[in-house]
Structures are given as structure tokens and as C-alpha cells.
Amino acid sequence: MVEIGSNPGRDRSAAEMAGLVGLSRESVHQLLAPYVRAGLLVAVRGRTGGYRAGAALLDAPLAVILAPYAGPAPGPASPGRAGLDRLVDDLEAEAAGARLAVYQRVTVGELVRRLRAEREALDWEI
């Protein structure tokens, strides 16, 4: 999403996207299909086929991007668990809640801005 959003007017072929993430073109099509249905991406027809950013992609929070592939939300600790097991369950639930708060706050556009800044930063390491 960040690569597509980094140049919203440019079409990215499925083969190019597959090369970036190390998957087959068919896998890329399957992974991106929910975002096309949601209007975050536009499927480009043609010889190579591909994708371009939809109107709302840069404003979409990461929670929306991750939602189609998120596992079940962690629930409260099981009543039969005690001691260290219950403590670990509580910590995992708290961490999941903190991650979700970040995912709801940060947008694809923010990640694009961060990526551009990182790519444009001078590397002074020798």
C-alpha cells in the first residue's frame, strides 16, 4: 500500500508488486482484491494488469488496511487460567489494544511521508 501510495498517479503492474514482496502475481491479485472492493485501490486492466491508488488510500488508517488479514481479537483471560498464564494473557491483550490504537491513528499517507523522508535523508555512515 505504501509503495502504491508513494506515487498515486502511477500504475503498478501486478508483476512489479509481486517482485517487491516476493510473491506470485496471482498471490498479489488475491491479497489486493479486498482493497479493490473497498475502493482503496483501483484495478487496472490491460496487458500487464495492475493497481493504482484509490481516492481514499492515503487517508485510510492502518487498521482498515490490516483488517482483512487480522486474526481474531484477543479476548479477556480465560477464567480457568491462573498465575503466570493469566498474567501473560492480560499483557498480550494490553499490547494488542496498544497496537490497535496506533493502527487507528496512523494513516497510509503518514507512512508514505515517513518513507519519502527516510529515502531522501542523507546517509552519513561510512
C-alpha positions as CSV (number, residue, x, y, z in Angstrom):
1,M,0.0,0.0,0.0
2,V,2.8,2.4,0.8
3,E,4.6,1.7,-2.5
4,I,1.4,2.3,-4.4
5,G,0.5,5.4,-2.3
6,S,4.0,6.8,-2.8
7,N,3.2,7.7,-6.4
8,P,-0.7,7.7,-6.5
9,G,-0.9,8.7,-10.2
10,R,1.3,5.8,-11.4
11,D,0.0,2.3,-12.2
12,R,1.9,-0.5,-10.6
13,S,1.8,-3.8,-12.5
14,A,1.0,-7.0,-10.7
15,A,4.4,-8.4,-11.7
16,E,6.2,-5.4,-10.3
17,M,4.2,-5.7,-7.0
18,A,4.9,-9.4,-6.9
19,G,8.7,-8.7,-7.3
20,L,8.6,-6.2,-4.5
21,V,7.0,-8.6,-2.0
22,G,8.4,-11.9,-3.3
23,L,5.1,-13.5,-4.2
24,S,3.5,-14.7,-7.4
25,R,1.3,-12.3,-9.5
26,E,-1.8,-14.4,-8.6
27,S,-1.0,-14.1,-4.9
28,V,-0.7,-10.3,-5.3
29,H,-4.1,-10.3,-7.0
30,Q,-5.7,-12.3,-4.2
31,L,-4.1,-10.2,-1.5
32,L,-5.2,-6.9,-3.0
33,A,-8.7,-7.9,-4.0
34,P,-10.3,-6.8,-0.7
35,Y,-8.8,-3.3,-1.2
36,V,-10.1,-3.0,-4.7
37,R,-13.6,-4.0,-3.4
38,A,-13.3,-1.3,-0.7
39,G,-12.2,1.3,-3.2
40,L,-8.8,1.9,-1.7
41,L,-7.1,0.6,-4.9
42,V,-8.2,0.7,-8.5
43,A,-7.6,-2.4,-10.6
44,V,-6.0,-1.5,-13.9
45,R,-6.9,-3.7,-16.8
46,G,-4.6,-4.3,-19.7
47,R,-1.8,-6.4,-20.9
48,T,0.1,-6.4,-17.6
49,G,-2.7,-5.6,-15.3
50,G,-2.0,-3.8,-12.1
51,Y,-3.2,-1.3,-9.5
52,R,-3.2,2.4,-8.7
53,A,-4.2,4.3,-5.6
54,G,-7.9,4.8,-5.0
55,A,-9.2,8.2,-3.9
56,A,-9.2,7.3,-0.2
57,L,-5.9,5.3,0.1
58,L,-3.7,8.0,1.6
59,D,-6.3,8.8,4.3
60,A,-7.0,5.2,5.2
61,P,-5.9,4.3,8.7
62,L,-3.7,1.2,9.0
63,A,-6.4,-0.5,10.9
64,V,-8.5,-0.5,7.7
65,I,-5.6,-1.8,5.7
66,L,-4.8,-4.6,8.2
67,A,-8.5,-5.6,8.9
68,P,-8.9,-8.1,6.0
69,Y,-6.0,-10.2,7.3
70,A,-6.1,-9.6,11.1
71,G,-6.6,-12.6,13.2
72,P,-9.2,-12.8,15.9
73,A,-9.0,-10.0,18.5
74,P,-7.6,-11.2,21.8
75,G,-10.2,-11.5,24.5
76,P,-10.0,-11.4,28.2
77,A,-8.1,-14.1,30.0
78,S,-9.8,-17.4,30.2
79,P,-11.5,-18.0,33.6
80,G,-9.8,-21.3,34.1
81,R,-6.3,-19.9,33.8
82,A,-4.3,-18.6,36.8
83,G,-1.0,-17.3,37.8
84,L,1.6,-16.6,35.1
85,D,-0.7,-17.8,32.3
86,R,-3.3,-15.3,33.3
87,L,-0.7,-12.5,33.6
88,V,0.6,-13.3,30.1
89,D,-2.9,-13.3,28.7
90,D,-3.5,-9.9,30.2
91,L,-0.2,-8.5,28.9
92,E,-1.0,-9.8,25.4
93,A,-4.4,-8.2,25.4
94,E,-3.0,-4.9,26.6
95,A,-0.3,-5.0,23.9
96,A,-2.9,-5.8,21.2
97,G,-5.0,-2.8,22.4
98,A,-2.0,-0.5,22.2
99,R,-1.2,-1.7,18.7
100,L,-4.8,-1.2,17.5
101,A,-4.7,2.3,18.9
102,V,-1.6,3.1,16.8
103,Y,-3.1,1.4,13.7
104,Q,-6.3,3.5,14.0
105,R,-4.3,6.7,14.4
106,V,-1.6,6.3,11.6
107,T,-2.6,6.5,8.0
108,V,-1.1,5.2,4.8
109,G,-0.3,8.8,3.9
110,E,1.7,9.2,7.1
111,L,3.7,6.1,6.2
112,V,4.3,7.4,2.7
113,R,5.6,10.7,4.2
114,R,7.9,8.8,6.5
115,L,9.2,6.6,3.7
116,R,9.9,9.6,1.5
117,A,11.8,11.3,4.3
118,E,13.8,8.2,5.0
119,R,14.7,7.8,1.4
120,E,15.7,11.4,1.0
121,A,17.7,11.6,4.2
122,L,21.4,11.7,3.7
123,D,23.3,8.7,4.9
124,W,26.4,9.9,6.6
125,E,27.6,6.4,7.8
126,I,30.8,5.2,6.3
